[in-house]
Amino acid sequence: MSVDLSKMSHKELEALQEDVKSAIKSAYERDRAEARKAAEKAAAEYGFSLDEVSGGARKTKSSKTVAKYANPSDRTQTWTGKGRQPNWFRELVNNGTPAETLEV
């Protein structure tokens, strides 16, 4: 299949690009499904399920922890209250600032 792109308008090229993206996505999903079926068949030949062979379902990532404290002079510097105290937090608390006043 040969398409003369030099004679196509900008809108035609954009439409073609969207069609190609859609076709790539469909081909990816089709190939993925075929690969999964082949893997399940291969595992079944040995008496296993695909989850048993691959180690089961993957664990989902935990959500990012919300900041509990913020530096009053630079609000982009935050701390969740877990782990090692950042220098700015430690310095403020050592200089007499109550930790409660730094809460977000």
Protein Blocks (a to p, Z undefined) as FASTA:
>chain_A
ZZdfklpcfklmmmmmmmmmmmmmmmmmmmmmmmmmmmmmmmmmnopafklmnnpaaddd
ddddddfbdcfklmkbccehiajddfklmmmmmnopafklmpZZ
